[in-house]
Amino acid sequence: MFNPERLLGGLLQSGMRRKGGLGSLISSGAALGLVGVAWEAVEHYMNKSQGAAAPSGAPPMAPPGLPGTTPAPPPPPPGATVAALPPLPQASQKAPPPTAVERQSDAMLLIQAMIAAANADGTIDAQERSKILGKLKSIQLSEEEHQFILHELLEPKSLPAIIDAVTSPELARQVYLVSVLAIEVDTDEEIDYLQALAQGLQLDPQTIQSLHQQAGVEVVF
């Protein structure tokens, strides 16, 4: 079974090329709160000590609001009029939660963004690929997940392709944040990549600085 959210959680746990893995990510919990689907993936699939890991074969839980998730109300009693029934609650002004398909699509993009950032200095060679795949052994990749991650490691998405796939300002922040969290940001190539990514995503300097601070990195463009 291919579960991109579970795979994303595994990449965040391993830290990709960032030293310290999940430990360093937990220290920037405020930043992870902005990642949305990525943080939920860690909570749902990685926190095994809390019993939150989902069975590998279980279908993804339908988000609230989708058909079939709420039982239909009972029919009114005989002789009741519409006026006698309780008033319907007012519709929420909040945006509807993402669908399962949207969550999976976002998770796949965040995975691709992490790998693209890790390849910013062009050093994802055979040894690096083996190292990254080795870090993912703890989540026992399915064949589909293994093939997906291997394909992305062999052919990382280009920077323009990552930027073009972003569909909202919130997703733009998530893409930039996981890109920072995936690497050490200790080479000129990585700094240049993050600068180009931030510009392509149209992130303002204040947002960039906030994300850097919450991720615990110091990057000067």
VEXDONU-581208 format. One record per residue (C-alpha): x, y, z; residue number from 1; residue in one letter. Coordinates in steps of 0.25 Angstrom, whole numbers, plus 5000, padded with zeros to 4 digits. Layout:
N
((X; Y; Z); NUM; "A")
...
***
This chain:
221
((5000; 5000; 5000); 1; "M")
((5005; 5014; 4996); 2; "F")
((5003; 5024; 5008); 3; "N")
((5011; 5037; 5005); 4; "P")
((5007; 5043; 5019); 5; "E")
((5014; 5031; 5025); 6; "R")
((5026; 5032; 5016); 7; "L")
((5027; 5047; 5019); 8; "L")
((5026; 5044; 5034); 9; "G")
((5038; 5035; 5032); 10; "G")
((5046; 5045; 5025); 11; "L")
((5043; 5055; 5036); 12; "L")
((5047; 5045; 5046); 13; "Q")
((5060; 5042; 5040); 14; "S")
((5063; 5057; 5037); 15; "G")
((5068; 5053; 5023); 16; "M")
((5082; 5059; 5023); 17; "R")
((5080; 5068; 5036); 18; "R")
((5088; 5062; 5048); 19; "K")
((5079; 5058; 5059); 20; "G")
((5067; 5053; 5052); 21; "G")
((5054; 5055; 5059); 22; "L")
((5060; 5060; 5072); 23; "G")
((5065; 5073; 5065); 24; "S")
((5051; 5074; 5059); 25; "L")
((5044; 5073; 5072); 26; "I")
((5052; 5084; 5077); 27; "S")
((5045; 5093; 5067); 28; "S")
((5031; 5089; 5070); 29; "G")
((5026; 5103; 5067); 30; "A")
((5031; 5101; 5053); 31; "A")
((5025; 5087; 5051); 32; "L")
((5012; 5093; 5055); 33; "G")
((5012; 5101; 5042); 34; "L")
((5015; 5088; 5034); 35; "V")
((5001; 5083; 5035); 36; "G")
((5000; 5070; 5028); 37; "V")
((5015; 5067; 5031); 38; "A")
((5013; 5069; 5046); 39; "W")
((5001; 5060; 5046); 40; "E")
((5008; 5049; 5039); 41; "A")
((5019; 5049; 5050); 42; "V")
((5008; 5048; 5061); 43; "E")
((5000; 5038; 5054); 44; "H")
((5010; 5029; 5049); 45; "Y")
((5023; 5031; 5056); 46; "M")
((5019; 5033; 5071); 47; "N")
((5018; 5018; 5073); 48; "K")
((5020; 5019; 5088); 49; "S")
((5007; 5026; 5089); 50; "Q")
((5000; 5015; 5081); 51; "G")
((4997; 5025; 5070); 52; "A")
((5003; 5017; 5058); 53; "A")
((4992; 5013; 5048); 54; "A")
((4992; 4998; 5043); 55; "P")
((5000; 4998; 5030); 56; "S")
((4988; 4992; 5022); 57; "G")
((4978; 5001; 5028); 58; "A")
((4971; 5011; 5018); 59; "P")
((4973; 5026; 5021); 60; "P")
((4963; 5032; 5030); 61; "M")
((4953; 5040; 5023); 62; "A")
((4954; 5055; 5028); 63; "P")
((4942; 5061; 5035); 64; "P")
((4931; 5066; 5026); 65; "G")
((4932; 5055; 5015); 66; "L")
((4920; 5047; 5011); 67; "P")
((4918; 5034; 5020); 68; "G")
((4926; 5040; 5032); 69; "T")
((4913; 5045; 5039); 70; "T")
((4901; 5037; 5041); 71; "P")
((4888; 5043; 5036); 72; "A")
((4879; 5049; 5046); 73; "P")
((4866; 5041; 5050); 74; "P")
((4853; 5044; 5042); 75; "P")
((4844; 5054; 5050); 76; "P")
((4833; 5048; 5058); 77; "P")
((4819; 5046; 5052); 78; "P")
((4812; 5059; 5051); 79; "G")
((4824; 5068; 5053); 80; "A")
((4826; 5080; 5045); 81; "T")
((4838; 5087; 5040); 82; "V")
((4837; 5098; 5050); 83; "A")
((4836; 5089; 5062); 84; "A")
((4850; 5083; 5058); 85; "L")
((4863; 5088; 5065); 86; "P")
((4869; 5099; 5056); 87; "P")
((4881; 5095; 5047); 88; "L")
((4894; 5100; 5052); 89; "P")
((4900; 5111; 5045); 90; "Q")
((4911; 5108; 5034); 91; "A")
((4925; 5110; 5039); 92; "S")
((4933; 5121; 5032); 93; "Q")
((4945; 5113; 5033); 94; "K")
((4951; 5106; 5020); 95; "A")
((4947; 5092; 5019); 96; "P")
((4957; 5081; 5023); 97; "P")
((4966; 5076; 5012); 98; "P")
((4961; 5063; 5006); 99; "T")
((4969; 5050; 5006); 100; "A")
((4973; 5052; 4992); 101; "V")
((4978; 5066; 4995); 102; "E")
((4985; 5062; 5007); 103; "R")
((4993; 5051; 4999); 104; "Q")
((4996; 5061; 4988); 105; "S")
((5002; 5071; 4998); 106; "D")
((5010; 5060; 5005); 107; "A")
((5016; 5055; 4992); 108; "M")
((5020; 5069; 4989); 109; "L")
((5026; 5071; 5002); 110; "L")
((5034; 5059; 5000); 111; "I")
((5039; 5063; 4987); 112; "Q")
((5042; 5077; 4993); 113; "A")
((5051; 5070; 5004); 114; "M")
((5058; 5062; 4993); 115; "I")
((5060; 5074; 4984); 116; "A")
((5066; 5082; 4995); 117; "A")
((5075; 5070; 4999); 118; "A")
((5080; 5070; 4985); 119; "N")
((5083; 5085; 4985); 120; "A")
((5098; 5082; 4985); 121; "D")
((5097; 5071; 4975); 122; "G")
((5102; 5060; 4985); 123; "T")
((5091; 5050; 4985); 124; "I")
((5100; 5039; 4980); 125; "D")
((5098; 5024; 4982); 126; "A")
((5104; 5024; 4996); 127; "Q")
((5095; 5036; 5000); 128; "E")
((5083; 5028; 4994); 129; "R")
((5086; 5016; 5002); 130; "S")
((5088; 5024; 5015); 131; "K")
((5074; 5031; 5013); 132; "I")
((5067; 5018; 5010); 133; "L")
((5074; 5012; 5022); 134; "G")
((5068; 5022; 5031); 135; "K")
((5054; 5019; 5026); 136; "L")
((5055; 5004; 5030); 137; "K")
((5048; 5007; 5043); 138; "S")
((5035; 5009; 5036); 139; "I")
((5036; 4997; 5027); 140; "Q")
((5033; 5003; 5013); 141; "L")
((5024; 4996; 5004); 142; "S")
((5028; 4992; 4990); 143; "E")
((5021; 5004; 4984); 144; "E")
((5027; 5014; 4995); 145; "E")
((5041; 5008; 4992); 146; "H")
((5039; 5010; 4977); 147; "Q")
((5034; 5024; 4979); 148; "F")
((5045; 5029; 4988); 149; "I")
((5056; 5022; 4980); 150; "L")
((5050; 5029; 4967); 151; "H")
((5051; 5043; 4974); 152; "E")
((5065; 5040; 4979); 153; "L")
((5069; 5036; 4965); 154; "L")
((5062; 5048; 4958); 155; "E")
((5059; 5059; 4968); 156; "P")
((5049; 5070; 4964); 157; "K")
((5055; 5082; 4959); 158; "S")
((5053; 5095; 4966); 159; "L")
((5043; 5101; 4956); 160; "P")
((5035; 5088; 4956); 161; "A")
((5034; 5089; 4972); 162; "I")
((5030; 5103; 4971); 163; "I")
((5019; 5101; 4960); 164; "D")
((5013; 5090; 4968); 165; "A")
((5010; 5099; 4980); 166; "V")
((4995; 5103; 4980); 167; "T")
((4993; 5112; 4992); 168; "S")
((5001; 5122; 5001); 169; "P")
((5000; 5112; 5013); 170; "E")
((5006; 5100; 5004); 171; "L")
((5017; 5110; 5000); 172; "A")
((5021; 5112; 5015); 173; "R")
((5020; 5097; 5017); 174; "Q")
((5029; 5094; 5005); 175; "V")
((5039; 5104; 5009); 176; "Y")
((5039; 5099; 5023); 177; "L")
((5041; 5084; 5020); 178; "V")
((5052; 5088; 5011); 179; "S")
((5060; 5095; 5022); 180; "V")
((5057; 5084; 5032); 181; "L")
((5062; 5073; 5022); 182; "A")
((5077; 5079; 5022); 183; "I")
((5088; 5085; 5030); 184; "E")
((5088; 5098; 5022); 185; "V")
((5103; 5098; 5023); 186; "D")
((5108; 5100; 5008); 187; "T")
((5107; 5112; 4998); 188; "D")
((5099; 5103; 4989); 189; "E")
((5088; 5100; 4999); 190; "E")
((5087; 5115; 5003); 191; "I")
((5086; 5119; 4989); 192; "D")
((5075; 5108; 4987); 193; "Y")
((5067; 5113; 4998); 194; "L")
((5068; 5127; 4994); 195; "Q")
((5063; 5123; 4980); 196; "A")
((5052; 5115; 4986); 197; "L")
((5047; 5126; 4995); 198; "A")
((5047; 5136; 4983); 199; "Q")
((5040; 5126; 4974); 200; "G")
((5029; 5124; 4985); 201; "L")
((5028; 5139; 4987); 202; "Q")
((5031; 5138; 5002); 203; "L")
((5033; 5152; 5008); 204; "D")
((5045; 5154; 5017); 205; "P")
((5037; 5154; 5030); 206; "Q")
((5031; 5140; 5027); 207; "T")
((5045; 5135; 5023); 208; "I")
((5052; 5140; 5036); 209; "Q")
((5040; 5134; 5044); 210; "S")
((5042; 5121; 5038); 211; "L")
((5057; 5121; 5040); 212; "H")
((5055; 5124; 5054); 213; "Q")
((5045; 5114; 5057); 214; "Q")
((5053; 5103; 5050); 215; "A")
((5065; 5107; 5058); 216; "G")
((5074; 5111; 5046); 217; "V")
((5082; 5124; 5043); 218; "E")
((5082; 5127; 5028); 219; "V")
((5086; 5140; 5022); 220; "V")
((5082; 5143; 5008); 221; "F")
***
